[in-house]
Amino acid sequence: MAAKGSASVFVKSTRKPLPPSPSEYWIRLINSQSGICRVMWRRIANPAFVLLVGSLVLAPRSSFGQQDGTEGTRKVLSKIVPAYPELARRTNVHGVVKLDALVAPDGRVKLTEVIGGNPILVQAAVDAVRKWRFEPASQQTKERIELKFNAH
């Protein structure tokens, strides 16, 4: 005797599913990558993550390799005040950035090397110091520079 109503029968297929078309493959890949990018961006945008990674990246290194430069204390003729980074302002970050600047005989800053400081503040300090002008000298010198950033 047959039961009233309908019955469903599921038959498991022994065939393998077809691979996605090339366009479907790329769409899936891009979507999966964009998800990863969103997760990574959330981590990168986190100020604590920026501080942690930046402190690892800015570990002390050798100074200017094989560049000739005597230690000096040349007079600064023109100083550009660094712009306070917006992220530092929002997160109330302050501190000191230490740089070595290789100064050419004509007083232009040729190279800068970060010695230490908060990674959020470093780029603003480097950008400003590269615009500084020192008094001329007979040879290039290496100048140690400390820039203080205060939130107020």
Sequence and secondary structure as in RCSB ss.txt:
>XXXX:A:sequence
MAAKGSASVFVKSTRKPLPPSPSEYWIRLINSQSGICRVMWRRIANPAFVLLVGSLVLAPRSSFGQQDGTEGTRK
VLSKIVPAYPELARRTNVHGVVKLDALVAPDGRVKLTEVIGGNPILVQAAVDAVRKWRFEPASQQTKERIELKFN
AH
>XXXX:A:secstr
   SS         S      HHHHHHHHHHHHHHHHHHHHHHHHSHHHHHHHHHHHT    SSTT   EE    
EEE       HHHHHTT  EEEEEEEEE TTSBEEEEEEEE  HHHHHHHHHHHTT EE   SS EEEEEEEEE 
  
